[in-house]
Amino acid sequence: MTRPAVMTSPTIRTIAASGIVGFIESLGFEADVILHSTEVENCDLDDPFGRLPLAVYCNLLEEASRRTNMERFGLHFGFASDIRLLGEIGNLVNCVPTVGTALRELCRNFSGLQEQSELRLRFEGGLALLEYRIRDGRIADRQQDSELTLGVLLNFLRKMLGSSFVPEEIRFEHIEPADCREYHASFGAEVSFVSERNAIIFRPNVLAARIPQADLIRGALIDSTIKNKKQVRWSNNLVGLVCDEIRIGFARGDLTLATVAHKIGMSESSLYRHLCYEGINFVDLVRGIRREFAVNLLNKEHISLGEIALLLGYSEQSAFSRAFKKWTGVTPLDYRKQCLAGLPLGLSHLI
């Protein structure tokens, strides 16, 4: 049997982290300390064509949030940045005639900036949805990245449409925080959480808006440069895709090998064979992700145990409590108390 092509670590262009050092230092913190703690050296960010593992990049944003005590670090960094954070792609979308063309070009070229990720424009119920999502389910901590990306995209829309532009709705994948006021103040729109994709939702007439001073000749040159430099980094990241569908399946309540296979465009038997060849048991994979998800949720004090049980696919809190105690030897409540006391259990207890 031919070994399936599995990329273990999708990457992102280092230009996506440009400006983070200055932003951290503007908050009064030492950027080098944060970079070193996430295995990112300052020099790694100097090469605009270099690449970082996407998991390392997401961890950098999460660690920056923790160390600066800024829960909305990604959101603030996104609003302090602009579309040039996306490199040549960002330059290109400033050179096309309309907002709709710009967003379609951005979606078309996004994989060149960030692997194993999806940026798409679609229409539903008379509205336009600009959706963003990392497709590697092994990258669990990505809240800051999601908020950063939507912040950058909204910045672009407001630059083109005027600072008063307000979307119809904002959606995030992550759990609702205890205090949502900052989201509403920043976006000026309804904000919902635990969605399948992060999204900016707006009226489609926005797409026809002309981009002021668009340089079509320069845009054609940039587009040509992107095509010439574009590397085919096809990532049939099977394990990452499966993990991603498993995480979504908890909330959807439909989590079987057949469902996951259908979602990623494979037959159930083919997916089973591929996972077996990688030495992966689907049931064990589901259990491991559910345990990791449980630990992450228990660290968020404002989410009740009943809500956690539902998010993990349990019909009753008691069933979740029994399962968690079987994994760790302690109840979810005792685990949460230990976390709050600064004595969290390591993940090694869960595997």
N, C-alpha and C positions, 0 to 999 in steps of 0.2 A: 504493500500500500504506500502511495506517495505521501510524504509528510506534509500536512497542511501548512501554508505560509502564515506564521503567527508572529506579528511584531510585538515584542514585549514592552516597548516603551515609546509611545507616540511622542512627538516633539513639537515645540513651538519656537518661532523665530525669537531671538533675544531682543529684537527691537520692541517687542511687546512689553518688555520690562524697562524700556528706556524712560528715564524720568523718575523711576521709583526711588533712586538714591536721593535725589534732590527733594522729593516729596517727603520722605522719611525724615531727612535732616531739617526740613522746614517746620516739622512738628517738634523739633528739639531732641531727637533721638539719634544715636549713632547707627548709621546704615550698615557699616561693616559688621557690626556684631550680629545683626539680623541676617545678613547675607551668609556669614560663616555658619550660623546655626542651621541653615537650610542647605548646606553644601553648595552654595552659589558664591563664587568668588567675584569680586567687583570687576575684575578684568573680563570675565565671561560676558558681561553686558556691553562691552565696548564695541564688539564686532556686530554690526547690524545684520550680517548675513549668517551669524552663528546660530546654533540651535541649543535649546535646553530641553530636557525631558519635561513633558507637560505636567507630570505629577510633581516634579520639583518646583516648577513655576507656580502651580496652585498652592503648594505648601509654603512657598515664599510669601504669598499674599496672606495666607492664614496666619503665619507666624508674625508677619508685620502687624496684623490686626491685634494679635494677643500682646505683643511687646509694646505697642504704642497705646494700648488700652482704648483703641478706637474700633468699636464694634462694626462700624460702617466704613472701614478703611477702604475697601474696594470701591464703594460707591463714591467716596470723596476723591479718591485718586482718579476715578473715571471722569468725574465732572471737572477735575483740574487738568485733564488731558484733552486731546482732540484726536481726530481721525488719523492723523499722521503717526499715531502709535501703531498703526497697521502697516507701516512701511510703504512700498510702492503702491500697494492696493489703496491705501489711504490717499496718496497723491492722485491716483487715477480717478477716484470718485469725485474729486474736486474739479475735474476737467471735462466732465460729460454734461450734456445739455439739461437733463431733468433729474429730479430726485428719484423717480422710478428707475431710470437707467443706472443711476449711481448705486442704488440698493441691489439691483440685479447683478451689476459688475462685482460688487462686494461679495455677494453670495457665491457667484461663479468662481471667484479666485480665493475664497477664504481658506480652503484646504491647503493652499501653498504657504499660508502663514501658520496655521495650526492644524496638526494632523488629528485624525480620529475625532473630528468635531463637525458640527453641522450648523450652518447659518442659511436660513431659507426664508423666502417671501411667499406667502400663500394668502388665499382669500377665503373667508368664511362668514356667513350671515351678513353680507354687505360690508364687512370690514377687512382691512389688510392687517396681516400678522407678520411681523419680522421676528422670527424665532431663532433662538440660539441654544445649543446643547452640546456638551461633551459626550461622545458616544462610548467612552471607555468607563465601564462601571467599576473598575478597580480604583478609580480616582474618586474617593468618597467626599473628601473635604474640598468643596469647590464653590462655596457660597460667595467668597470674596471675588473670585474670578467672574461669577455670574453677574454680580452687581457692578463690577468694573466694566464688563463688556456692555451691559445695557446703558451704563452711564455714558460711555464713549459714543454709542450709537445715538442716544438721545441728544447729546451735545451736537453731533453732526446735523441731526434733523433741525435743531433749533438754530444752528448757524445758517442753514439754507432757508428756513421758513420764518425765522424771527424768534426772538427770545421768549415771546408770549405763547409759542406753540405748546399745547398740552395734549398728550395722547388720550385715547379713550380709556385705556386700562394698561396696567403693567402686571405681568405674571412672573413668578419665580418658582424654581423647583424646590427650593429649600423650605424648611419649617418656618412657620410664622414666629417672629421674635416677640418678646414680651411687650416691647414698645414699638409701635409702627408709625409714630408721628413723623419721624424723620423721613420715612419713605414718602408719605403723602406730601410733605413740605417740598421734597426734592423733585418729585415727578408731577405733582399737582393733579394726580389722577387716582382712580381706584386701584388698589394694589392687592393682589391675591397671591396665595402661597400653595405649596405642594401641588404644583402643576407639572405636567409631563415635560414641558419645555419652558425656558425663560422666554419672555416675549414682550415686545412693544406693540400695542394694538392701536390702530388709528384709522381714520376715514381714508378710503382709497383715492379721493380727489387730490390728496397731498402728493401723490406720485407724479402728477402732471406739472407740478410747480417747476418753474425754470430755475436753474442754478445761476446766480449772478456771476458775470465775468468768467464763464466757463471757457477754458482754453482747449478747443477741440483738437488742434494740431499737437499740442503737448500731450494731450490724453492719448492720442493714437501712438505717439512715441513710447509713452510709458507702458501701454498695453502690449506693444511689440517687445519691449524689454522684459516684461513679466513672462511672456510666452517663451522667449529665448532662454530665460534663466530657470524656468519652471522645471523642477525635477519630479519625475514620477516616483513618489514615495508611497506606492500603493500599500496600504496597511490592512491586510485581511486579518485584523486584530480580533481573532475569533473569541478568545477568552474575555477580552474587554467588552465586546459586543454582547456576549451572553450575560456577563455580570450587569451590564446596563439594563438589559431587558428584565433581569431578575429583580433589580431594585424598583423598576416601574411596576412590575407585576405584583409586588406586595400591596400597594395601594389599589391596584386594579382588581385584585382578588382573583386573578386568573393566572396561575403560575404552574405550568406544566412544561415538560420538555417539548411537547408538540406545539404549544403556544409560542414559546421562545423561538423554536425553529422557524415557525411561520413568520414571526416578526423580523427575523434577520434574513429571510429569503432562502431557507434551506428546508429539506425534508427532515422529518423527525429521525429517520434511520441514518441519514448522512451526518446530522449533528451528533447523534449518539456515537457513531464511529469516530468522528474527529475528536470528540472529548475523550473517548477511551484511549485513542492513540497518544493523547497528551497526558494520560494518566489521571484524568479528572472524572470524578463521579458527580453527576448533575445534582443528586440529592445532597451530597456533602457540600457542594458549592453553594446551594441555596441556604443550607444551615449556617455555613460560615459567614455569608453575607448578612443573614438575618441577625446573627449574634453581634457582628460588628456594628450594624445599624442600631441595634438595641443599646449598645454601650454609648454610641454617639448621642442618641436621644436622651438617655438618662443623665447625661452631663448638662442638659438644658433644663434647668429647674422649673421653668414656667410651663413645661409640657406635662400634663398629668399622666399617670400610669395607664389610665384607661385609654387616653389618646394614643399613647405609644403602642399599646396592644393592637389597636385598630390599624395603625400605620404599618405594623409588622404582619398584618393579615390574620390576627387572632380574633375570634368572635367574642371572646370574653377575657377580661383582665386576669382572672384566675388561671386561665390556660397559659397565658404569657408568664405569669409569676412562677408557675410550676416548671415551665421550660427553662426560664432563666436560672432558677435555683439548681436545676439539673446541670446546666452548663458551668456555673461558677461556684456552687456551694452556698450562695447567699441569695436572699430575695432581692428583687429590683429596688425595693425601698431601702434595704440595708446597703446595697451598692451605692445608691444615690447619697446616702448619709456619709459614707466613706469618702465619696468624691468631694462633697462639700467640706469635709474635714481635712481635705488635702491628702487623703490616703486612698487614691483610686487603685482598683485592681488592674493589673496589666492584661493586655490582650492574650498573653500566653496562657492565661487561665481559661480562655474561651475556645481554644482550638484543640 
